[in-house]
């Protein structure tokens, strides 16, 4: 095994922020903001266990990869499903099975917490990631991801009535 997969700890946040910078540099929907990433990771790690999971891949004494998952309730499934996010491995460690190790660990966590489906989002132009997910058995759906962000200072969605 090229890496040890373990639960992330608060002291891993700096290394994981650096990994997220690599990931978000290729994902056009996100902007790199180290403070936001640090805050999000702290919230995820603080709540790990029942509903959230953050895994770190460690090799040669350093965090070289990471992945997260969160449980959601699906009315279609009638129970919990897991949203997998932030799968990233340092470029020099790619191709050694670490991404698959991370996904296997997140999958095991999800199944042990009652999830009946795993889902993830990937940038449609991140061909290497899409090829990786296809290679390990993930399949695209016909669903399209949409989002709406709150406008700074706004507390409503702008609709009347």
C-alpha positions as CSV (number, residue, x, y, z in Angstrom):
1,X,0.0,0.0,0.0
2,X,1.5,3.3,-1.0
3,X,-0.4,5.3,1.6
4,X,-2.1,4.9,5.0
5,X,-5.7,6.1,4.9
6,X,-6.9,7.5,8.2
7,X,-9.4,9.9,9.8
8,X,-8.2,13.4,9.3
9,X,-7.1,15.4,12.3
10,X,-7.1,19.2,13.0
11,X,-3.3,19.3,12.5
12,X,-3.9,18.0,8.9
13,X,-5.9,21.1,7.8
14,X,-2.9,23.0,6.5
15,X,-1.9,20.2,4.2
16,X,-5.5,19.6,3.1
17,X,-5.9,23.3,2.3
18,X,-3.0,23.0,-0.1
19,X,-4.6,19.9,-1.7
20,X,-7.9,21.8,-2.1
21,X,-6.0,24.6,-3.8
22,X,-4.8,22.1,-6.4
23,X,-8.3,20.7,-6.8
24,X,-10.1,24.0,-7.1
25,X,-7.5,25.4,-9.6
26,X,-9.0,23.0,-12.1
27,X,-12.7,23.3,-11.1
28,X,-14.1,26.4,-12.7
29,X,-17.1,26.6,-10.3
30,X,-14.9,27.3,-7.3
31,X,-12.5,30.0,-6.2
32,X,-9.4,29.4,-4.2
33,X,-9.9,31.0,-0.7
34,X,-7.6,29.4,1.9
35,X,-9.5,30.9,4.8
36,X,-12.8,29.5,3.6
37,X,-11.2,26.1,2.9
38,X,-9.7,26.1,6.4
39,X,-13.0,27.0,8.0
40,X,-14.9,24.3,6.0
41,X,-12.4,21.6,6.9
42,X,-12.5,22.6,10.6
43,X,-16.3,22.3,10.5
44,X,-16.1,18.9,8.7
45,X,-13.4,17.5,11.1
46,X,-15.2,18.8,14.2
47,X,-18.4,17.0,13.1
48,X,-16.8,13.8,12.0
49,X,-18.4,10.6,12.9
50,X,-22.1,10.2,12.6
51,X,-22.9,12.4,9.6
52,X,-19.5,13.6,8.2
53,X,-16.2,11.9,7.3
54,X,-12.8,13.4,6.3
55,X,-10.1,10.9,5.3
56,X,-6.5,11.7,4.8
57,X,-3.9,9.7,2.9
58,X,-0.5,9.7,4.5
59,X,2.7,8.7,2.8
60,X,6.3,9.4,3.9
61,X,5.0,11.2,6.9
62,X,2.9,13.8,4.9
63,X,-0.7,14.1,3.9
64,X,-0.7,13.4,0.2
65,X,-4.4,13.0,-0.5
66,X,-7.8,13.6,1.0
67,X,-11.5,12.9,0.5
68,X,-14.8,13.8,2.3
69,X,-18.3,12.4,2.6
70,X,-21.5,13.6,4.2
71,X,-24.7,11.8,4.7
72,X,-28.0,13.2,3.3
73,X,-31.5,11.8,3.4
74,X,-32.9,10.8,0.0
75,X,-36.6,10.5,-0.5
76,X,-35.9,8.4,-3.6
77,X,-33.9,6.0,-1.5
78,X,-36.0,6.3,1.6
79,X,-32.9,6.8,3.7
80,X,-29.4,8.0,3.9
81,X,-27.1,8.5,0.9
82,X,-23.5,9.8,0.9
83,X,-22.2,12.9,-1.0
84,X,-18.5,12.3,-1.7
85,X,-16.4,15.5,-2.3
86,X,-12.9,16.8,-2.3
87,X,-11.2,13.7,-3.7
88,X,-7.7,14.9,-4.5
89,X,-4.2,13.4,-4.5
90,X,-0.9,15.2,-4.8
91,X,0.2,15.1,-8.4
92,X,3.4,13.1,-7.8
93,X,1.4,10.5,-5.9
94,X,-1.3,9.9,-8.6
95,X,-1.5,6.6,-10.3
96,X,-0.5,4.7,-7.3
97,X,-4.0,3.6,-6.1
98,X,-4.3,6.3,-3.4
99,X,-7.5,7.8,-4.9
100,X,-9.1,4.4,-4.9
101,X,-8.0,3.8,-1.3
102,X,-9.6,7.0,-0.3
103,X,-12.8,6.2,-2.1
104,X,-12.9,2.7,-0.7
105,X,-12.5,4.1,2.9
106,X,-15.3,6.7,2.3
107,X,-17.5,4.0,0.8
108,X,-16.9,1.7,3.8
109,X,-17.8,4.5,6.1
110,X,-20.9,5.4,4.2
111,X,-22.2,1.8,4.0
112,X,-21.5,1.3,7.7
113,X,-23.7,4.4,8.4
114,X,-26.6,3.1,6.4
115,X,-26.1,4.8,3.1
116,X,-27.7,3.0,0.1
117,X,-26.1,5.2,-2.6
118,X,-22.9,7.2,-3.1
119,X,-22.8,10.2,-5.3
120,X,-20.2,12.8,-6.3
121,X,-19.8,15.8,-8.5
122,X,-16.9,16.3,-10.9
123,X,-16.0,19.1,-13.2
124,X,-17.1,18.1,-16.6
125,X,-13.7,19.2,-18.1
126,X,-11.6,17.3,-15.5
127,X,-11.1,14.4,-17.9
128,X,-8.5,12.6,-15.8
129,X,-10.9,12.5,-12.8
130,X,-13.8,11.4,-15.0
131,X,-11.7,8.6,-16.5
132,X,-10.6,7.6,-13.0
133,X,-14.1,7.4,-11.7
134,X,-15.3,5.5,-14.8
135,X,-12.4,3.0,-14.4
136,X,-13.4,2.2,-10.8
137,X,-17.1,1.7,-11.6
138,X,-18.7,5.1,-11.0
139,X,-21.3,5.9,-13.7
140,X,-22.8,9.2,-14.8
141,X,-26.4,9.9,-14.4
142,X,-28.8,12.0,-16.4
143,X,-29.1,14.5,-13.5
144,X,-27.7,18.0,-13.8
145,X,-26.3,19.9,-10.8
146,X,-27.7,23.3,-10.3
147,X,-26.9,25.8,-7.6
148,X,-27.9,29.1,-6.2
149,X,-25.7,31.2,-4.0
150,X,-26.9,33.8,-1.5
151,X,-26.1,37.3,-2.5
152,X,-24.0,39.1,0.2
153,X,-26.3,41.0,2.5
154,X,-29.5,39.4,1.1
155,X,-31.8,37.3,3.2
156,X,-34.4,36.5,0.6
157,X,-34.4,34.9,-2.8
158,X,-35.8,38.1,-4.4
159,X,-39.2,36.6,-5.1
160,X,-42.4,38.2,-3.9
161,X,-45.4,36.5,-2.6
